[in-house]
Amino acid sequence: MFKVLLEIIGMRKPEKVRWTMTLSADISEWLERTAREEGVKPKDIIRRGLSAVKLAQEQWEAGRPYIGFVDDPAKLDLQFVGLVNAPEKKAA
């Protein structure tokens, strides 16, 4: 159905390319654990990471070369959405 809809409006489904990579044991264990804790597949965690690198590169090219962390979201100039599951704030 999706493919037919794309053909009707003159678009094609993006071509996918398969990659293979070797990870160290500690990164592999972290990846599996993080994916399990978040209820996603390891490939989803890897995609998030690649998206973050892509965004960082785009921001660098736009003259915004710094990435940082703050404890108050009101201080953010740009926010990564969906990069990690944000921890809940503890009541003061």
PyMOL Python script that loads the backbone (N, CA, C, O; Angstrom):
from pymol import cmd

cmd.read_pdbstr("""\
ATOM      1  N   MET A   1       0.815  -1.188   0.000  1.00  0.00           N
ATOM      2  CA  MET A   1       0.000   0.000   0.000  1.00  0.00           C
ATOM      3  C   MET A   1       0.862   1.257   0.000  1.00  0.00           C
ATOM      4  O   MET A   1       0.626   2.177  -0.783  1.00  0.00           O
ATOM      5  N   PHE A   2       1.881   1.295   0.896  1.00  0.00           N
ATOM      6  CA  PHE A   2       2.762   2.451   0.988  1.00  0.00           C
ATOM      7  C   PHE A   2       3.500   2.680  -0.327  1.00  0.00           C
ATOM      8  O   PHE A   2       3.611   3.814  -0.794  1.00  0.00           O
ATOM      9  N   LYS A   3       4.005   1.599  -0.923  1.00  0.00           N
ATOM     10  CA  LYS A   3       4.719   1.691  -2.191  1.00  0.00           C
ATOM     11  C   LYS A   3       3.807   2.237  -3.282  1.00  0.00           C
ATOM     12  O   LYS A   3       4.226   3.072  -4.083  1.00  0.00           O
ATOM     13  N   VAL A   4       2.580   1.775  -3.317  1.00  0.00           N
ATOM     14  CA  VAL A   4       1.619   2.243  -4.317  1.00  0.00           C
ATOM     15  C   VAL A   4       1.350   3.730  -4.125  1.00  0.00           C
ATOM     16  O   VAL A   4       1.302   4.479  -5.102  1.00  0.00           O
ATOM     17  N   LEU A   5       1.175   4.168  -2.884  1.00  0.00           N
ATOM     18  CA  LEU A   5       0.928   5.572  -2.597  1.00  0.00           C
ATOM     19  C   LEU A   5       2.100   6.431  -3.058  1.00  0.00           C
ATOM     20  O   LEU A   5       1.895   7.492  -3.647  1.00  0.00           O
ATOM     21  N   LEU A   6       3.320   5.986  -2.798  1.00  0.00           N
ATOM     22  CA  LEU A   6       4.487   6.744  -3.229  1.00  0.00           C
ATOM     23  C   LEU A   6       4.557   6.837  -4.748  1.00  0.00           C
ATOM     24  O   LEU A   6       4.930   7.878  -5.288  1.00  0.00           O
ATOM     25  N   GLU A   7       4.204   5.760  -5.437  1.00  0.00           N
ATOM     26  CA  GLU A   7       4.227   5.775  -6.898  1.00  0.00           C
ATOM     27  C   GLU A   7       3.165   6.725  -7.445  1.00  0.00           C
ATOM     28  O   GLU A   7       3.392   7.388  -8.457  1.00  0.00           O
ATOM     29  N   ILE A   8       2.013   6.796  -6.789  1.00  0.00           N
ATOM     30  CA  ILE A   8       0.936   7.681  -7.237  1.00  0.00           C
ATOM     31  C   ILE A   8       1.379   9.140  -7.145  1.00  0.00           C
ATOM     32  O   ILE A   8       1.088   9.932  -8.042  1.00  0.00           O
ATOM     33  N   ILE A   9       2.083   9.502  -6.067  1.00  0.00           N
ATOM     34  CA  ILE A   9       2.487  10.906  -5.914  1.00  0.00           C
ATOM     35  C   ILE A   9       3.868  11.172  -6.515  1.00  0.00           C
ATOM     36  O   ILE A   9       4.424  12.256  -6.341  1.00  0.00           O
ATOM     37  N   GLY A  10       4.410  10.204  -7.209  1.00  0.00           N
ATOM     38  CA  GLY A  10       5.660  10.402  -7.934  1.00  0.00           C
ATOM     39  C   GLY A  10       6.918  10.282  -7.097  1.00  0.00           C
ATOM     40  O   GLY A  10       7.975  10.770  -7.497  1.00  0.00           O
ATOM     41  N   MET A  11       6.825   9.654  -5.969  1.00  0.00           N
ATOM     42  CA  MET A  11       8.005   9.464  -5.120  1.00  0.00           C
ATOM     43  C   MET A  11       8.347   7.988  -5.060  1.00  0.00           C
ATOM     44  O   MET A  11       7.496   7.125  -5.273  1.00  0.00           O
ATOM     45  N   ARG A  12       9.596   7.717  -4.768  1.00  0.00           N
ATOM     46  CA  ARG A  12      10.022   6.340  -4.578  1.00  0.00           C
ATOM     47  C   ARG A  12      10.428   6.138  -3.134  1.00  0.00           C
ATOM     48  O   ARG A  12      10.885   7.065  -2.465  1.00  0.00           O
ATOM     49  N   LYS A  13      10.258   4.933  -2.669  1.00  0.00           N
ATOM     50  CA  LYS A  13      10.709   4.588  -1.325  1.00  0.00           C
ATOM     51  C   LYS A  13      12.234   4.711  -1.306  1.00  0.00           C
ATOM     52  O   LYS A  13      12.901   4.241  -2.228  1.00  0.00           O
ATOM     53  N   PRO A  14      12.791   5.337  -0.268  1.00  0.00           N
ATOM     54  CA  PRO A  14      14.250   5.503  -0.221  1.00  0.00           C
ATOM     55  C   PRO A  14      14.967   4.155  -0.303  1.00  0.00           C
ATOM     56  O   PRO A  14      14.562   3.178   0.326  1.00  0.00           O
ATOM     57  N   GLU A  15      16.025   4.129  -1.081  1.00  0.00           N
ATOM     58  CA  GLU A  15      16.811   2.908  -1.213  1.00  0.00           C
ATOM     59  C   GLU A  15      17.568   2.662   0.082  1.00  0.00           C
ATOM     60  O   GLU A  15      18.092   3.596   0.689  1.00  0.00           O
ATOM     61  N   LYS A  16      17.623   1.428   0.497  1.00  0.00           N
ATOM     62  CA  LYS A  16      18.340   1.073   1.719  1.00  0.00           C
ATOM     63  C   LYS A  16      19.626   0.362   1.348  1.00  0.00           C
ATOM     64  O   LYS A  16      19.692  -0.370   0.361  1.00  0.00           O
ATOM     65  N   VAL A  17      20.635   0.590   2.150  1.00  0.00           N
ATOM     66  CA  VAL A  17      21.933  -0.043   1.968  1.00  0.00           C
ATOM     67  C   VAL A  17      22.276  -0.777   3.252  1.00  0.00           C
ATOM     68  O   VAL A  17      22.151  -0.212   4.339  1.00  0.00           O
ATOM     69  N   ARG A  18      22.700  -2.010   3.146  1.00  0.00           N
ATOM     70  CA  ARG A  18      23.039  -2.809   4.323  1.00  0.00           C
ATOM     71  C   ARG A  18      24.520  -2.648   4.636  1.00  0.00           C
ATOM     72  O   ARG A  18      25.366  -2.713   3.744  1.00  0.00           O
ATOM     73  N   TRP A  19      24.825  -2.436   5.922  1.00  0.00           N
ATOM     74  CA  TRP A  19      26.198  -2.307   6.400  1.00  0.00           C
ATOM     75  C   TRP A  19      26.473  -3.402   7.424  1.00  0.00           C
ATOM     76  O   TRP A  19      25.558  -3.879   8.095  1.00  0.00           O
ATOM     77  N   THR A  20      27.713  -3.789   7.536  1.00  0.00           N
ATOM     78  CA  THR A  20      28.137  -4.744   8.548  1.00  0.00           C
ATOM     79  C   THR A  20      29.268  -4.091   9.327  1.00  0.00           C
ATOM     80  O   THR A  20      30.146  -3.460   8.738  1.00  0.00           O
ATOM     81  N   MET A  21      29.253  -4.239  10.659  1.00  0.00           N
ATOM     82  CA  MET A  21      30.317  -3.650  11.456  1.00  0.00           C
ATOM     83  C   MET A  21      30.711  -4.583  12.583  1.00  0.00           C
ATOM     84  O   MET A  21      29.941  -5.446  13.004  1.00  0.00           O
ATOM     85  N   THR A  22      31.919  -4.388  13.054  1.00  0.00           N
ATOM     86  CA  THR A  22      32.432  -5.152  14.184  1.00  0.00           C
ATOM     87  C   THR A  22      32.543  -4.207  15.368  1.00  0.00           C
ATOM     88  O   THR A  22      33.089  -3.110  15.250  1.00  0.00           O
ATOM     89  N   LEU A  23      32.021  -4.640  16.512  1.00  0.00           N
ATOM     90  CA  LEU A  23      32.047  -3.824  17.722  1.00  0.00           C
ATOM     91  C   LEU A  23      32.870  -4.512  18.796  1.00  0.00           C
ATOM     92  O   LEU A  23      32.968  -5.739  18.820  1.00  0.00           O
ATOM     93  N   SER A  24      33.460  -3.726  19.679  1.00  0.00           N
ATOM     94  CA  SER A  24      34.158  -4.317  20.820  1.00  0.00           C
ATOM     95  C   SER A  24      33.105  -4.957  21.733  1.00  0.00           C
ATOM     96  O   SER A  24      31.925  -4.614  21.676  1.00  0.00           O
ATOM     97  N   ALA A  25      33.547  -5.874  22.555  1.00  0.00           N
ATOM     98  CA  ALA A  25      32.620  -6.587  23.435  1.00  0.00           C
ATOM     99  C   ALA A  25      31.898  -5.631  24.378  1.00  0.00           C
ATOM    100  O   ALA A  25      30.699  -5.785  24.610  1.00  0.00           O
ATOM    101  N   ASP A  26      32.611  -4.641  24.928  1.00  0.00           N
ATOM    102  CA  ASP A  26      31.956  -3.733  25.878  1.00  0.00           C
ATOM    103  C   ASP A  26      30.907  -2.860  25.188  1.00  0.00           C
ATOM    104  O   ASP A  26      29.850  -2.607  25.766  1.00  0.00           O
ATOM    105  N   ILE A  27      31.172  -2.401  23.981  1.00  0.00           N
ATOM    106  CA  ILE A  27      30.185  -1.605  23.244  1.00  0.00           C
ATOM    107  C   ILE A  27      28.995  -2.484  22.860  1.00  0.00           C
ATOM    108  O   ILE A  27      27.849  -2.042  22.937  1.00  0.00           O
ATOM    109  N   SER A  28      29.258  -3.711  22.453  1.00  0.00           N
ATOM    110  CA  SER A  28      28.185  -4.628  22.092  1.00  0.00           C
ATOM    111  C   SER A  28      27.271  -4.904  23.291  1.00  0.00           C
ATOM    112  O   SER A  28      26.048  -4.918  23.159  1.00  0.00           O
ATOM    113  N   GLU A  29      27.876  -5.121  24.451  1.00  0.00           N
ATOM    114  CA  GLU A  29      27.086  -5.367  25.674  1.00  0.00           C
ATOM    115  C   GLU A  29      26.267  -4.129  26.030  1.00  0.00           C
ATOM    116  O   GLU A  29      25.091  -4.243  26.376  1.00  0.00           O
ATOM    117  N   TRP A  30      26.880  -2.945  25.947  1.00  0.00           N
ATOM    118  CA  TRP A  30      26.163  -1.700  26.235  1.00  0.00           C
ATOM    119  C   TRP A  30      24.995  -1.528  25.274  1.00  0.00           C
ATOM    120  O   TRP A  30      23.892  -1.168  25.684  1.00  0.00           O
ATOM    121  N   LEU A  31      25.245  -1.788  23.989  1.00  0.00           N
ATOM    122  CA  LEU A  31      24.216  -1.632  22.963  1.00  0.00           C
ATOM    123  C   LEU A  31      23.037  -2.560  23.231  1.00  0.00           C
ATOM    124  O   LEU A  31      21.885  -2.129  23.179  1.00  0.00           O
ATOM    125  N   GLU A  32      23.309  -3.803  23.510  1.00  0.00           N
ATOM    126  CA  GLU A  32      22.248  -4.779  23.804  1.00  0.00           C
ATOM    127  C   GLU A  32      21.459  -4.378  25.054  1.00  0.00           C
ATOM    128  O   GLU A  32      20.229  -4.424  25.061  1.00  0.00           O
ATOM    129  N   ARG A  33      22.177  -3.986  26.107  1.00  0.00           N
ATOM    130  CA  ARG A  33      21.526  -3.600  27.360  1.00  0.00           C
ATOM    131  C   ARG A  33      20.659  -2.353  27.171  1.00  0.00           C
ATOM    132  O   ARG A  33      19.520  -2.305  27.635  1.00  0.00           O
ATOM    133  N   THR A  34      21.205  -1.348  26.489  1.00  0.00           N
ATOM    134  CA  THR A  34      20.468  -0.107  26.275  1.00  0.00           C
ATOM    135  C   THR A  34      19.220  -0.348  25.436  1.00  0.00           C
ATOM    136  O   THR A  34      18.150   0.178  25.743  1.00  0.00           O
ATOM    137  N   ALA A  35      19.356  -1.134  24.389  1.00  0.00           N
ATOM    138  CA  ALA A  35      18.201  -1.449  23.544  1.00  0.00           C
ATOM    139  C   ALA A  35      17.134  -2.187  24.338  1.00  0.00           C
ATOM    140  O   ALA A  35      15.946  -1.888  24.215  1.00  0.00           O
ATOM    141  N   ARG A  36      17.552  -3.145  25.145  1.00  0.00           N
ATOM    142  CA  ARG A  36      16.602  -3.914  25.964  1.00  0.00           C
ATOM    143  C   ARG A  36      15.889  -2.996  26.960  1.00  0.00           C
ATOM    144  O   ARG A  36      14.671  -3.077  27.121  1.00  0.00           O
ATOM    145  N   GLU A  37      16.646  -2.125  27.626  1.00  0.00           N
ATOM    146  CA  GLU A  37      16.056  -1.208  28.610  1.00  0.00           C
ATOM    147  C   GLU A  37      15.056  -0.245  27.978  1.00  0.00           C
ATOM    148  O   GLU A  37      14.062   0.125  28.603  1.00  0.00           O
ATOM    149  N   GLU A  38      15.324   0.158  26.736  1.00  0.00           N
ATOM    150  CA  GLU A  38      14.447   1.114  26.053  1.00  0.00           C
ATOM    151  C   GLU A  38      13.363   0.440  25.219  1.00  0.00           C
ATOM    152  O   GLU A  38      12.493   1.109  24.663  1.00  0.00           O
ATOM    153  N   GLY A  39      13.420  -0.894  25.135  1.00  0.00           N
ATOM    154  CA  GLY A  39      12.400  -1.623  24.389  1.00  0.00           C
ATOM    155  C   GLY A  39      12.499  -1.431  22.883  1.00  0.00           C
ATOM    156  O   GLY A  39      11.490  -1.432  22.177  1.00  0.00           O
ATOM    157  N   VAL A  40      13.729  -1.265  22.397  1.00  0.00           N
ATOM    158  CA  VAL A  40      13.948  -1.101  20.963  1.00  0.00           C
ATOM    159  C   VAL A  40      15.000  -2.101  20.506  1.00  0.00           C
ATOM    160  O   VAL A  40      15.548  -2.849  21.316  1.00  0.00           O
ATOM    161  N   LYS A  41      15.276  -2.112  19.227  1.00  0.00           N
ATOM    162  CA  LYS A  41      16.315  -2.983  18.689  1.00  0.00           C
ATOM    163  C   LYS A  41      17.655  -2.244  18.694  1.00  0.00           C
ATOM    164  O   LYS A  41      17.688  -1.016  18.608  1.00  0.00           O
ATOM    165  N   PRO A  42      18.758  -2.992  18.796  1.00  0.00           N
ATOM    166  CA  PRO A  42      20.074  -2.348  18.770  1.00  0.00           C
ATOM    167  C   PRO A  42      20.272  -1.434  17.553  1.00  0.00           C
ATOM    168  O   PRO A  42      20.917  -0.391  17.656  1.00  0.00           O
ATOM    169  N   LYS A  43      19.725  -1.824  16.420  1.00  0.00           N
ATOM    170  CA  LYS A  43      19.892  -0.989  15.228  1.00  0.00           C
ATOM    171  C   LYS A  43      19.240   0.379  15.410  1.00  0.00           C
ATOM    172  O   LYS A  43      19.682   1.354  14.801  1.00  0.00           O
ATOM    173  N   ASP A  44      18.199   0.467  16.234  1.00  0.00           N
ATOM    174  CA  ASP A  44      17.564   1.757  16.499  1.00  0.00           C
ATOM    175  C   ASP A  44      18.492   2.671  17.290  1.00  0.00           C
ATOM    176  O   ASP A  44      18.533   3.877  17.046  1.00  0.00           O
ATOM    177  N   ILE A  45      19.237   2.104  18.234  1.00  0.00           N
ATOM    178  CA  ILE A  45      20.204   2.878  19.007  1.00  0.00           C
ATOM    179  C   ILE A  45      21.313   3.381  18.071  1.00  0.00           C
ATOM    180  O   ILE A  45      21.736   4.533  18.170  1.00  0.00           O
ATOM    181  N   ILE A  46      21.771   2.529  17.178  1.00  0.00           N
ATOM    182  CA  ILE A  46      22.813   2.923  16.222  1.00  0.00           C
ATOM    183  C   ILE A  46      22.296   4.029  15.308  1.00  0.00           C
ATOM    184  O   ILE A  46      23.024   4.980  15.022  1.00  0.00           O
ATOM    185  N   ARG A  47      21.071   3.922  14.852  1.00  0.00           N
ATOM    186  CA  ARG A  47      20.495   4.977  13.991  1.00  0.00           C
ATOM    187  C   ARG A  47      20.434   6.306  14.727  1.00  0.00           C
ATOM    188  O   ARG A  47      20.719   7.353  14.147  1.00  0.00           O
ATOM    189  N   ARG A  48      20.061   6.268  16.010  1.00  0.00           N
ATOM    190  CA  ARG A  48      20.034   7.498  16.805  1.00  0.00           C
ATOM    191  C   ARG A  48      21.422   8.134  16.845  1.00  0.00           C
ATOM    192  O   ARG A  48      21.574   9.344  16.675  1.00  0.00           O
ATOM    193  N   GLY A  49      22.421   7.296  17.074  1.00  0.00           N
ATOM    194  CA  GLY A  49      23.796   7.805  17.128  1.00  0.00           C
ATOM    195  C   GLY A  49      24.222   8.441  15.820  1.00  0.00           C
ATOM    196  O   GLY A  49      24.831   9.511  15.811  1.00  0.00           O
ATOM    197  N   LEU A  50      23.907   7.794  14.730  1.00  0.00           N
ATOM    198  CA  LEU A  50      24.245   8.349  13.420  1.00  0.00           C
ATOM    199  C   LEU A  50      23.498   9.659  13.174  1.00  0.00           C
ATOM    200  O   LEU A  50      24.056  10.598  12.606  1.00  0.00           O
ATOM    201  N   SER A  51      22.250   9.717  13.597  1.00  0.00           N
ATOM    202  CA  SER A  51      21.476  10.953  13.450  1.00  0.00           C
ATOM    203  C   SER A  51      22.103  12.079  14.265  1.00  0.00           C
ATOM    204  O   SER A  51      22.130  13.227  13.822  1.00  0.00           O
ATOM    205  N   ALA A  52      22.606  11.756  15.452  1.00  0.00           N
ATOM    206  CA  ALA A  52      23.250  12.768  16.289  1.00  0.00           C
ATOM    207  C   ALA A  52      24.520  13.295  15.633  1.00  0.00           C
ATOM    208  O   ALA A  52      24.777  14.498  15.653  1.00  0.00           O
ATOM    209  N   VAL A  53      25.306  12.409  15.059  1.00  0.00           N
ATOM    210  CA  VAL A  53      26.533  12.826  14.371  1.00  0.00           C
ATOM    211  C   VAL A  53      26.185  13.690  13.162  1.00  0.00           C
ATOM    212  O   VAL A  53      26.840  14.701  12.910  1.00  0.00           O
ATOM    213  N   LYS A  54      25.161  13.297  12.417  1.00  0.00           N
ATOM    214  CA  LYS A  54      24.719  14.078  11.254  1.00  0.00           C
ATOM    215  C   LYS A  54      24.279  15.474  11.681  1.00  0.00           C
ATOM    216  O   LYS A  54      24.654  16.467  11.058  1.00  0.00           O
ATOM    217  N   LEU A  55      23.479  15.546  12.749  1.00  0.00           N
ATOM    218  CA  LEU A  55      23.022  16.844  13.245  1.00  0.00           C
ATOM    219  C   LEU A  55      24.196  17.690  13.721  1.00  0.00           C
ATOM    220  O   LEU A  55      24.241  18.889  13.445  1.00  0.00           O
ATOM    221  N   ALA A  56      25.141  17.091  14.427  1.00  0.00           N
ATOM    222  CA  ALA A  56      26.314  17.821  14.906  1.00  0.00           C
ATOM    223  C   ALA A  56      27.111  18.389  13.724  1.00  0.00           C
ATOM    224  O   ALA A  56      27.577  19.527  13.770  1.00  0.00           O
ATOM    225  N   GLN A  57      27.259  17.596  12.683  1.00  0.00           N
ATOM    226  CA  GLN A  57      27.980  18.065  11.495  1.00  0.00           C
ATOM    227  C   GLN A  57      27.241  19.231  10.841  1.00  0.00           C
ATOM    228  O   GLN A  57      27.866  20.216  10.450  1.00  0.00           O
ATOM    229  N   GLU A  58      25.927  19.128  10.720  1.00  0.00           N
ATOM    230  CA  GLU A  58      25.136  20.201  10.122  1.00  0.00           C
ATOM    231  C   GLU A  58      25.246  21.482  10.942  1.00  0.00           C
ATOM    232  O   GLU A  58      25.351  22.577  10.389  1.00  0.00           O
ATOM    233  N   GLN A  59      25.222  21.333  12.272  1.00  0.00           N
ATOM    234  CA  GLN A  59      25.334  22.505  13.131  1.00  0.00           C
ATOM    235  C   GLN A  59      26.731  23.115  13.058  1.00  0.00           C
ATOM    236  O   GLN A  59      26.878  24.337  13.090  1.00  0.00           O
ATOM    237  N   TRP A  60      27.743  22.278  12.962  1.00  0.00           N
ATOM    238  CA  TRP A  60      29.118  22.756  12.800  1.00  0.00           C
ATOM    239  C   TRP A  60      29.209  23.606  11.535  1.00  0.00           C
ATOM    240  O   TRP A  60      29.764  24.705  11.549  1.00  0.00           O
ATOM    241  N   GLU A  61      28.660  23.083  10.450  1.00  0.00           N
ATOM    242  CA  GLU A  61      28.690  23.797   9.174  1.00  0.00           C
ATOM    243  C   GLU A  61      27.883  25.093   9.225  1.00  0.00           C
ATOM    244  O   GLU A  61      28.153  26.016   8.457  1.00  0.00           O
ATOM    245  N   ALA A  62      26.893  25.174  10.125  1.00  0.00           N
ATOM    246  CA  ALA A  62      26.081  26.375  10.278  1.00  0.00           C
ATOM    247  C   ALA A  62      26.707  27.364  11.268  1.00  0.00           C
ATOM    248  O   ALA A  62      26.097  28.378  11.607  1.00  0.00           O
ATOM    249  N   GLY A  63      27.929  27.063  11.731  1.00  0.00           N
ATOM    250  CA  GLY A  63      28.612  27.971  12.639  1.00  0.00           C
ATOM    251  C   GLY A  63      28.302  27.758  14.105  1.00  0.00           C
ATOM    252  O   GLY A  63      28.568  28.629  14.933  1.00  0.00           O
ATOM    253  N   ARG A  64      27.739  26.605  14.433  1.00  0.00           N
ATOM    254  CA  ARG A  64      27.412  26.274  15.828  1.00  0.00           C
ATOM    255  C   ARG A  64      28.143  24.986  16.199  1.00  0.00           C
ATOM    256  O   ARG A  64      27.545  23.910  16.191  1.00  0.00           O
ATOM    257  N   PRO A  65      29.443  25.089  16.525  1.00  0.00           N
ATOM    258  CA  PRO A  65      30.272  23.897  16.672  1.00  0.00           C
ATOM    259  C   PRO A  65      30.253  23.221  18.040  1.00  0.00           C
ATOM    260  O   PRO A  65      30.971  22.240  18.229  1.00  0.00           O
ATOM    261  N   TYR A  66      29.458  23.706  19.008  1.00  0.00           N
ATOM    262  CA  TYR A  66      29.533  23.165  20.357  1.00  0.00           C
ATOM    263  C   TYR A  66      28.318  22.315  20.711  1.00  0.00           C
ATOM    264  O   TYR A  66      27.181  22.656  20.383  1.00  0.00           O
ATOM    265  N   ILE A  67      28.584  21.207  21.386  1.00  0.00           N
ATOM    266  CA  ILE A  67      27.536  20.354  21.931  1.00  0.00           C
ATOM    267  C   ILE A  67      27.797  20.278  23.429  1.00  0.00           C
ATOM    268  O   ILE A  67      28.939  20.107  23.855  1.00  0.00           O
ATOM    269  N   GLY A  68      26.750  20.404  24.224  1.00  0.00           N
ATOM    270  CA  GLY A  68      26.939  20.362  25.665  1.00  0.00           C
ATOM    271  C   GLY A  68      25.732  19.797  26.369  1.00  0.00           C
ATOM    272  O   GLY A  68      24.775  19.344  25.741  1.00  0.00           O
ATOM    273  N   PHE A  69      25.793  19.831  27.695  1.00  0.00           N
ATOM    274  CA  PHE A  69      24.723  19.305  28.518  1.00  0.00           C
ATOM    275  C   PHE A  69      24.365  20.354  29.563  1.00  0.00           C
ATOM    276  O   PHE A  69      25.240  21.013  30.125  1.00  0.00           O
ATOM    277  N   VAL A  70      23.082  20.498  29.811  1.00  0.00           N
ATOM    278  CA  VAL A  70      22.608  21.444  30.827  1.00  0.00           C
ATOM    279  C   VAL A  70      21.608  20.753  31.735  1.00  0.00           C
ATOM    280  O   VAL A  70      21.031  19.726  31.378  1.00  0.00           O
ATOM    281  N   ASP A  71      21.411  21.329  32.916  1.00  0.00           N
ATOM    282  CA  ASP A  71      20.428  20.755  33.831  1.00  0.00           C
ATOM    283  C   ASP A  71      19.078  21.435  33.720  1.00  0.00           C
ATOM    284  O   ASP A  71      18.120  21.025  34.375  1.00  0.00           O
ATOM    285  N   ASP A  72      18.991  22.474  32.894  1.00  0.00           N
ATOM    286  CA  ASP A  72      17.754  23.224  32.723  1.00  0.00           C
ATOM    287  C   ASP A  72      17.430  23.346  31.237  1.00  0.00           C
ATOM    288  O   ASP A  72      18.141  24.047  30.516  1.00  0.00           O
ATOM    289  N   PRO A  73      16.371  22.680  30.758  1.00  0.00           N
ATOM    290  CA  PRO A  73      16.056  22.729  29.326  1.00  0.00           C
ATOM    291  C   PRO A  73      15.768  24.134  28.804  1.00  0.00           C
ATOM    292  O   PRO A  73      15.834  24.369  27.598  1.00  0.00           O
ATOM    293  N   ALA A  74      15.448  25.071  29.701  1.00  0.00           N
ATOM    294  CA  ALA A  74      15.205  26.448  29.262  1.00  0.00           C
ATOM    295  C   ALA A  74      16.490  27.096  28.747  1.00  0.00           C
ATOM    296  O   ALA A  74      16.432  28.091  28.023  1.00  0.00           O
ATOM    297  N   LYS A  75      17.633  26.550  29.107  1.00  0.00           N
ATOM    298  CA  LYS A  75      18.921  27.082  28.659  1.00  0.00           C
ATOM    299  C   LYS A  75      19.328  26.572  27.278  1.00  0.00           C
ATOM    300  O   LYS A  75      20.331  27.022  26.723  1.00  0.00           O
ATOM    301  N   LEU A  76      18.566  25.648  26.726  1.00  0.00           N
ATOM    302  CA  LEU A  76      18.932  25.043  25.451  1.00  0.00           C
ATOM    303  C   LEU A  76      18.690  25.988  24.282  1.00  0.00           C
ATOM    304  O   LEU A  76      17.684  26.695  24.226  1.00  0.00           O
ATOM    305  N   ASP A  77      19.625  25.981  23.364  1.00  0.00           N
ATOM    306  CA  ASP A  77      19.480  26.718  22.115  1.00  0.00           C
ATOM    307  C   ASP A  77      18.919  25.781  21.043  1.00  0.00           C
ATOM    308  O   ASP A  77      18.189  26.213  20.152  1.00  0.00           O
ATOM    309  N   LEU A  78      19.264  24.502  21.137  1.00  0.00           N
ATOM    310  CA  LEU A  78      18.815  23.463  20.214  1.00  0.00           C
ATOM    311  C   LEU A  78      18.704  22.179  21.014  1.00  0.00           C
ATOM    312  O   LEU A  78      19.560  21.891  21.850  1.00  0.00           O
ATOM    313  N   GLN A  79      17.658  21.406  20.767  1.00  0.00           N
ATOM    314  CA  GLN A  79      17.451  20.177  21.526  1.00  0.00           C
ATOM    315  C   GLN A  79      17.442  18.978  20.596  1.00  0.00           C
ATOM    316  O   GLN A  79      16.797  18.998  19.547  1.00  0.00           O
ATOM    317  N   PHE A  80      18.168  17.919  20.990  1.00  0.00           N
ATOM    318  CA  PHE A  80      18.091  16.635  20.316  1.00  0.00           C
ATOM    319  C   PHE A  80      16.820  15.970  20.805  1.00  0.00           C
ATOM    320  O   PHE A  80      16.718  15.675  21.995  1.00  0.00           O
ATOM    321  N   VAL A  81      15.863  15.725  19.956  1.00  0.00           N
ATOM    322  CA  VAL A  81      14.619  15.073  20.359  1.00  0.00           C
ATOM    323  C   VAL A  81      14.701  13.601  19.981  1.00  0.00           C
ATOM    324  O   VAL A  81      15.029  13.266  18.843  1.00  0.00           O
ATOM    325  N   GLY A  82      14.407  12.730  20.927  1.00  0.00           N
ATOM    326  CA  GLY A  82      14.402  11.298  20.660  1.00  0.00           C
ATOM    327  C   GLY A  82      15.764  10.649  20.661  1.00  0.00           C
ATOM    328  O   GLY A  82      15.895   9.481  20.296  1.00  0.00           O
ATOM    329  N   LEU A  83      16.784  11.391  21.066  1.00  0.00           N
ATOM    330  CA  LEU A  83      18.128  10.821  21.071  1.00  0.00           C
ATOM    331  C   LEU A  83      18.275   9.804  22.198  1.00  0.00           C
ATOM    332  O   LEU A  83      18.784   8.702  21.996  1.00  0.00           O
ATOM    333  N   VAL A  84      17.830  10.188  23.367  1.00  0.00           N
ATOM    334  CA  VAL A  84      17.838   9.276  24.518  1.00  0.00           C
ATOM    335  C   VAL A  84      16.534   9.455  25.267  1.00  0.00           C
ATOM    336  O   VAL A  84      15.865  10.480  25.139  1.00  0.00           O
ATOM    337  N   ASN A  85      16.188   8.466  26.038  1.00  0.00           N
ATOM    338  CA  ASN A  85      15.026   8.613  26.911  1.00  0.00           C
ATOM    339  C   ASN A  85      15.470   9.473  28.092  1.00  0.00           C
ATOM    340  O   ASN A  85      16.295   9.050  28.902  1.00  0.00           O
ATOM    341  N   ALA A  86      14.927  10.662  28.180  1.00  0.00           N
ATOM    342  CA  ALA A  86      15.314  11.586  29.242  1.00  0.00           C
ATOM    343  C   ALA A  86      14.888  11.041  30.598  1.00  0.00           C
ATOM    344  O   ALA A  86      13.763  10.563  30.743  1.00  0.00           O
ATOM    345  N   PRO A  87      15.765  11.104  31.587  1.00  0.00           N
ATOM    346  CA  PRO A  87      15.370  10.651  32.921  1.00  0.00           C
ATOM    347  C   PRO A  87      14.360  11.616  33.518  1.00  0.00           C
ATOM    348  O   PRO A  87      14.385  12.815  33.242  1.00  0.00           O
ATOM    349  N   GLU A  88      13.476  11.078  34.335  1.00  0.00           N
ATOM    350  CA  GLU A  88      12.481  11.927  34.991  1.00  0.00           C
ATOM    351  C   GLU A  88      13.182  12.778  36.036  1.00  0.00           C
ATOM    352  O   GLU A  88      14.096  12.316  36.720  1.00  0.00           O
ATOM    353  N   LYS A  89      12.738  14.044  36.154  1.00  0.00           N
ATOM    354  CA  LYS A  89      13.319  14.918  37.169  1.00  0.00           C
ATOM    355  C   LYS A  89      12.818  14.498  38.542  1.00  0.00           C
ATOM    356  O   LYS A  89      11.644  14.175  38.722  1.00  0.00           O
ATOM    357  N   LYS A  90      13.723  14.510  39.494  1.00  0.00           N
ATOM    358  CA  LYS A  90      13.363  14.190  40.873  1.00  0.00           C
ATOM    359  C   LYS A  90      12.758  15.411  41.519  1.00  0.00           C
ATOM    360  O   LYS A  90      13.206  16.534  41.288  1.00  0.00           O
ATOM    361  N   ALA A  91      11.742  15.193  42.328  1.00  0.00           N
ATOM    362  CA  ALA A  91      11.095  16.308  43.039  1.00  0.00           C
ATOM    363  C   ALA A  91      12.084  16.902  44.048  1.00  0.00           C
ATOM    364  O   ALA A  91      12.817  16.179  44.724  1.00  0.00           O
ATOM    365  N   ALA A  92      12.083  18.215  44.130  1.00  0.00           N
ATOM    366  CA  ALA A  92      13.013  18.895  45.046  1.00  0.00           C
ATOM    367  C   ALA A  92      12.525  18.873  46.469  1.00  0.00           C
ATOM    368  O   ALA A  92      13.191  19.402  47.359  1.00  0.00           O
TER     369      ALA A  92
END
""", "prot")
cmd.dss("prot")
cmd.show_as("cartoon", "prot")
cmd.util.cbc("prot")
cmd.orient("prot")
